[in-house]
């Protein structure tokens, strides 16, 4: 019973960390796309 509880806690923490990493990467990707768009429209 305790083993299942530990696995559930590990899975929830892993999901939260994964979502945080994805959100951070989306911000970085958005900044890169805006930079390239500005660079293309500047010409």
Backbone bond lengths (Angstrom), bond angles and torsions (degrees), N, CA, C in turn:
res aa  C-N    CA-C-N  psi(-1)  N-CA   C-N-CA  omega(-1)  CA-C   N-CA-C  phi
1 X - - - 1.455 - - 1.533 110.39 -
2 X 1.330 116.02 -45.31 1.461 118.97 178.85 1.526 111.12 -66.04
3 X 1.334 116.20 -33.67 1.461 119.88 179.71 1.530 110.95 -63.71
4 X 1.332 116.94 -41.38 1.469 120.16 177.97 1.522 111.04 -64.28
5 X 1.329 117.74 -39.18 1.459 121.63 178.47 1.527 110.36 -62.89
6 X 1.330 116.71 -42.27 1.468 120.65 179.13 1.525 109.93 -64.04
7 X 1.339 117.93 -42.48 1.463 120.56 178.67 1.523 111.34 -63.05
8 X 1.339 117.31 -40.60 1.465 120.30 178.81 1.519 111.19 -63.68
9 X 1.325 117.00 -41.80 1.466 120.59 179.09 1.526 110.20 -63.76
10 X 1.334 116.99 -42.80 1.472 120.71 179.73 1.526 110.22 -63.76
11 X 1.329 117.80 -41.01 1.458 120.96 -179.34 1.531 110.42 -65.55
12 X 1.335 117.41 -43.39 1.471 120.43 179.73 1.526 110.33 -64.10
13 X 1.325 117.75 -44.49 1.471 120.11 179.09 1.529 110.80 -63.40
14 X 1.321 117.74 -40.47 1.461 121.04 177.91 1.515 111.63 -63.16
15 X 1.334 117.03 -39.96 1.468 120.17 179.08 1.523 110.65 -66.16
16 X 1.332 117.38 -42.32 1.467 119.79 178.91 1.522 111.47 -63.80
17 X 1.318 117.22 -42.98 1.464 120.38 178.81 1.528 110.35 -64.63
18 X 1.343 116.97 -40.53 1.459 120.30 178.35 1.512 112.06 -63.66
19 X 1.334 118.01 -43.63 1.469 120.49 178.02 1.522 110.90 -63.18
20 X 1.323 117.62 -40.79 1.461 120.92 178.31 1.530 110.77 -61.45
21 X 1.333 117.00 -42.73 1.467 120.54 179.57 1.527 110.64 -65.41
22 X 1.342 117.31 -40.07 1.465 120.35 179.75 1.525 110.39 -65.15
23 X 1.335 117.23 -42.43 1.467 120.32 179.45 1.528 110.23 -63.78
24 X 1.319 118.26 -41.64 1.467 120.74 178.25 1.522 110.27 -62.80
25 X 1.329 117.64 -42.40 1.454 120.61 -179.25 1.524 111.20 -67.64
26 X 1.338 118.23 -34.82 1.463 120.20 177.73 1.525 110.40 -64.28
27 X 1.335 117.91 -38.38 1.460 120.00 176.64 1.527 110.59 -62.55
28 X 1.321 117.13 -43.52 1.462 120.88 -179.59 1.529 110.09 -65.14
29 X 1.345 117.49 -43.43 1.464 121.00 179.71 1.526 110.18 -63.35
30 X 1.341 117.80 -39.82 1.463 121.13 179.23 1.527 110.18 -62.62
31 X 1.337 118.25 -42.00 1.465 121.69 179.53 1.525 109.84 -63.56
32 X 1.337 117.56 -42.02 1.464 120.67 -179.92 1.526 110.42 -64.61
33 X 1.349 117.85 -42.62 1.462 120.33 179.75 1.521 111.48 -64.61
34 X 1.316 118.01 -40.68 1.465 120.94 177.62 1.525 109.95 -63.05
35 X 1.326 117.61 -40.14 1.467 121.53 179.30 1.532 110.53 -62.15
36 X 1.351 117.08 -46.33 1.458 119.44 -179.76 1.525 111.48 -67.08
37 X 1.340 117.50 -37.40 1.466 120.70 178.35 1.525 110.13 -62.35
38 X 1.323 117.09 -45.12 1.465 120.21 178.12 1.520 110.79 -63.38
39 X 1.324 116.64 -38.08 1.468 120.28 -179.02 1.535 110.21 -67.38
40 X 1.341 118.12 -39.12 1.461 120.66 -179.89 1.521 111.13 -71.71
41 X 1.336 118.52 -40.26 1.463 121.00 -177.56 1.521 112.15 -75.35
42 X 1.312 117.99 -17.83 1.449 121.15 -179.17 1.523 111.71 -70.58
43 X 1.351 116.84 -29.77 1.470 120.96 -175.67 1.509 112.00 -69.33
